[in-house]
Amino acid sequence: MAQKNLSKKDKYEESLVAFQKAVQTYRKGDFARAAELFQKFVHKYDEEKEFVDRAQIYLKICENRLHPHQIKLKDFEDYYYYSVYLINRGDYKQALEYLKKANQKKPDEAKIYYLMADVYCLLGNTDECLKNLKKAIQLDDFFRILAQNERDFEPLWEDKKFKLIIRMA
């Protein structure tokens, strides 16, 4: 009986090492290899339910990274809302690409210029930020109030050009 428990313990430790190896591979960004390791883990250590559940989650993430769903964006609203989603994810450079596409669809839409100003600020590009913020306010004065209270613009609150644009100076 002691031999059986030792065998169970050894199997558990082996599964722990295999799981850790798969997670390390995942963290390195090698999603194809990580998916392979998680798949093998799920089949080999199916009695380790807690690890299997986690491995299946990681496996799903790997598969989504390897085969991302293609989103079909058609009109201004699609590009706008997808850009907001990307900003919320922290993917600022990608968001900027979609904001530019939305801007092509509606070049006089103030909210696009405002979001571009926000993204440029988050990326540390003050000149582009201020240029787009000025355009947003010229198109819709509402954005003057928003800019004064937007936390993303906080690094610019004392900037003379920023104050001039929102007429705080």
C-alpha positions, 0 to 999 in steps of 0.5 A: 500500500505504501508503494501505491501512495508513493507512486501516486505522489510521484505521478503528481510531482511529474504532472506538476513539472509537466504543467510548469513546463507548459506554462513557461512555454506559454509565457515565452509566447511559443503558443504552438509548442505550449498548446502541444504541451497542454494537450499532452498534459490533459491526456496524460494526467487526466486524474489531476482535475485541478491542473487539467481544468487550468491546462484546458483554459491555457489550451483555449487561449493558445488556440485563440492566439494561434487562430484569432477570430477574424472580425469583419469591420464594415462601417464607421461604427464598427471601426470606432467601437473596435478601436475603443475595445483595443484602447481598453485592452491597452493595445494603443498602436493597433487602436490607432490603426483602426481609428485612422480607418474610421477617420477615413470613413467620417473625416469630420467626426470629432470623437475620432479626433478625441480618441486619437488625441487620447491614444497619442497621449497614452503613447507619449506623442504630445504633438500629435495628441494636441493636434488631434485634441484641437481638431476634436474641440474645433468640431465639437466644443463638448470635447473641451470639457471632457479633455479638462477632466480626462485622466489620460491627459493628466500629464498635459494638464500643466502644459501651456499648449494644452491649456491654450487648446482648452482655453484654461490659460 
